[in-house]
Amino acid sequence: MKIFICDGSADGFFTAVFDAFKTKDCIITSNNEVQLSLDSEIVRVETDKEKSERVQRGIYRCDSEALADISLVLRSCDSLKEQTAFEYIKALTAKQSPVKKAYNMPEVVEFNDILYKVTGETHRLKGFLRFMESANGTFYAPYSPDNDITELLMPHFAERFKSERFVIHDLKRKIAGMYNGHEWIMGYAGEAEIYLSEYEKTFETLWKKYYKSVNITERPHEKQMKGYMPVRYWKYLPEKKDLN
């Protein structure tokens, strides 16, 4: 079996699709630590913009909306995301028409499942993401999403906070989206040391007091809370800090 290892970029993936498309038994992945079988043959894919564009044009001819969906799937944390997208592309090109609603096809069901997890987390974080006001007036939101969705969140919050400066910091991937009140960019961001404004400190204290006042100790409702918001998001909520 041939294992095509790409660099994790979208162009790298589409290049791998070009190189692997006519190979019967193969896997595409960006995981350099993939487990190998005795008959495995590693193929290191060198990203080629021209090959990538040729593949994308072919996909677009079959389904003009598929590229956007594939782009979202490639943002997933799923270790099989590239292979799942590859199988979806093969199904798409075999039919030469959209297959997104072909729920009788296992490769389509798997693709849609990953797609739903990415779009679902993006939607949740539009409501769950919490910003803190720093001492210099910039709003800062740290979080550790399952999927690589910071770039998907930036247009929403840039529209919502049109004249405000803010940073959305993915601590897991060490990347951040930065908005200066006019335009936003993505960049690398390691550890951050944030000094809160006095207003933010006061607001956080009041929020904790409110939370304590409405929370009935004798009637814990954490099960319900977990249903509304996954526990992995709690550590970035002011009302959930220092309440043990």
Secondary structure, 3 states (H helix, E strand, C coil): CEEEECCCCHHHHHHHHHHHCCCCCEEEECCCCCCCCCCCEEEECCCCHHHHHHHHHHHHHHCCCHHHHHHHHCCCCCCCHHHHHHHHHHHHHHHCCCCCCCCCCHHHHHHHHHHHHHHHHHHHHHHHCCCEEECCCCEEEEECCCCCCHHHHHHHHHHHCCCCCEEEEECCCCEEEEECCCCEEEEECCCCCCCECHHHHHHHHHHHHHHHHHCCCCCCCHHHHHHHCCHHHHHHCHHHCCCC
